[in-house]
């Protein structure tokens, strides 16, 4: 029994080491494999591009190998895919990469590059104007990866401020950065709102600046797609790719609004660490958009108090005035899903509660009478609150219902 247990432990350790080891290409590991190793696997060079950059061909595929300045050690292996491969099902799954890169940027050729650091040290390069089609996979030594990442000025995907899209980050990117990537404006809609030539699958690209100056920073990058007669096949895959890239759960936004009118407009707000707004107009054109906000602008426009259309905000309940808010950034659980910590207060008996959003009986409460567990039902666009609570300590009823309605709506200026 001991031997069997030991074998399981050894297997588990080996599996862990495999899952979290530096990535290799056909057994070749940058920073470790020598030129002799490379030519044993890839064969003789087809072209010497430069003193240290050599082209090989393996199974009809171009492979470029960069060697160290000081030794015959490979420091980069660049594999070219022709045709390009799909990001999610091919590139990420083949290398065991997470959906969200550590950093990204747009290179001088206008193509997106995504950087996946420790322990993989991989760079994905995309076809121009795409963030779905991967044209090259680069395997790097740790030293070269870290020097390249620092040199490139790549933006963190969450950046401590807002997410990066195609190397552009609201709250950090400048007008010069935008026009280097998108070219000159197509139309100036106002002193601070500018339209640029469509790309990346969008029909329109709008950029909002902090002011009208040439040095102004970007506060919002908005990509708009028109379904044109409710043709969901046109915008659906594009929108889904963005949703998956940032692991957005459309069923639990931080705020949700319906703006009545012709057409009806529905907005979903996703706060820290994303600061993204998704909206859809319900008419023949069927336009929808993903908008990437600076932290400051997002917090100015997103509903936070009163009726937010979600569990968050202010409520008049049978436990008195209740306020619910998120606490920090979502936490990635063991299943690869994000869980949002929340906390709340209610006026009756000076009550407080906290836990994880959406979890059945995931909230723990305590007040002057004792403590216990609580569940709250959440639906999109909710303006009423329902739930249950049970007592685990103290004196009073063993359990009860929670009912309420949201207080006066505030916030949301779209």
Rosetta blueprint (number, residue, H / E / L):
1 X L
2 X H
3 X H
4 X H
5 X H
6 X H
7 X H
8 X H
9 X H
10 X H
11 X H
12 X H
13 X H
14 X H
15 X H
16 X H
17 X H
18 X H
19 X H
20 X L
21 X L
22 X L
23 X L
24 X L
25 X E
26 X L
27 X L
28 X E
29 X L
30 X L
31 X L
32 X L
33 X L
34 X E
35 X H
36 X H
37 X H
38 X H
39 X H
40 X H
41 X H
42 X H
43 X L
44 X L
45 X L
46 X L
47 X E
48 X E
49 X L
50 X L
51 X L
52 X L
53 X E
54 X E
55 X E
56 X E
57 X E
58 X E
59 X L
60 X L
61 X E
62 X E
63 X E
64 X E
65 X E
66 X E
67 X E
68 X L
69 X L
70 X L
71 X L
72 X L
73 X E
74 X E
75 X E
76 X E
77 X E
78 X E
79 X E
80 X E
81 X E
82 X E
83 X E
84 X E
85 X E
86 X E
87 X H
88 X H
89 X H
90 X H
91 X H
92 X H
93 X H
94 X H
95 X H
96 X L
97 X L
98 X L
99 X L
100 X L
101 X L
102 X L
103 X E
104 X E
105 X E
106 X E
107 X L
108 X L
109 X L
110 X L
111 X L
112 X E
113 X E
114 X E
115 X E
116 X E
117 X L
118 X L
119 X L
120 X L
121 X L
122 X E
123 X E
124 X E
125 X E
126 X E
127 X L
128 X L
129 X L
130 X L
131 X L
132 X L
133 X E
134 X E
135 X E
136 X E
137 X E
138 X E
139 X E
140 X E
141 X L
142 X H
143 X H
144 X H
145 X H
146 X H
147 X H
148 X H
149 X H
150 X H
151 X H
152 X H
153 X L
154 X L
155 X E
156 X E
157 X L
158 X L
159 X L
160 X L
161 X L
162 X L
163 X L
164 X E
165 X E
166 X L
167 X L
168 X E
169 X E
170 X L
171 X L
172 X L
173 X L
174 X E
175 X H
176 X H
177 X H
178 X H
179 X H
180 X H
181 X H
182 X H
183 X L
184 X L
185 X E
186 X E
187 X E
188 X E
189 X L
190 X L
191 X L
192 X L
193 X E
194 X E
195 X E
196 X E
197 X L
198 X L
199 X L
200 X L
201 X L
202 X L
203 X L
204 X E
205 X E
206 X E
207 X E
208 X E
209 X E
210 X L
211 X L
212 X L
213 X L
214 X L
215 X L
216 X L
217 X E
218 X E
219 X E
220 X E
221 X E
222 X E
223 X E
224 X E
225 X E
226 X L
227 X L
228 X L
229 X L
230 X L
231 X L
232 X H
233 X H
234 X H
235 X H
236 X H
237 X H
238 X H
239 X H
240 X H
241 X H
242 X H
243 X H
244 X H
245 X H
246 X L
247 X L
248 X L
249 X L
250 X L
251 X L
252 X L
253 X L
254 X L
255 X E
256 X E
257 X E
258 X E
259 X E
260 X L
261 X L
262 X L
263 X L
264 X E
265 X E
266 X E
267 X E
268 X E
269 X E
270 X E
271 X L
272 X L
273 X L
274 X L
275 X L
276 X E
277 X E
278 X E
279 X E
280 X E
281 X E
282 X E
283 X L
284 X L
285 X L
286 X L
287 X L
288 X E
289 X E
290 X E
291 X E
292 X E
293 X E
294 X L
295 X H
296 X H
297 X H
298 X H
299 X H
300 X H
301 X H
302 X L
303 X L
304 X L
305 X L
306 X L
307 X E
308 X L
309 X L
310 X L
311 X L
312 X L
313 X E
314 X E
315 X E
316 X E
317 X E
318 X L
319 X L
320 X E
321 X E
322 X E
323 X E
324 X E
325 X E
326 X E
327 X L
328 X L
329 X L
330 X L
331 X E
332 X E
333 X L
334 X L
335 X L
336 X L
337 X L
338 X E
339 X E
340 X L
341 X E
342 X E
343 X E
344 X E
345 X E
346 X E
347 X L
348 X H
349 X H
350 X H
351 X E
352 X E
353 X E
354 X E
355 X E
356 X E
357 X L
358 X L
359 X L
360 X L
361 X L
362 X L
363 X E
364 X E
365 X E
366 X E
367 X E
368 X L
369 X L
370 X E
371 X E
372 X E
373 X E
374 X E
375 X E
376 X E
377 X E
378 X L
379 X L
380 X L
381 X L
382 X L
383 X L
384 X E
385 X E
386 X E
387 X E
388 X E
389 X E
390 X E
391 X E
392 X E
393 X E
394 X E
395 X L
396 X L
397 X L
398 X L
399 X E
400 X E
401 X E
402 X E
403 X E
404 X E
405 X E
406 X E
407 X L
408 X L
409 X L
410 X L
411 X L
412 X L
413 X L
414 X L
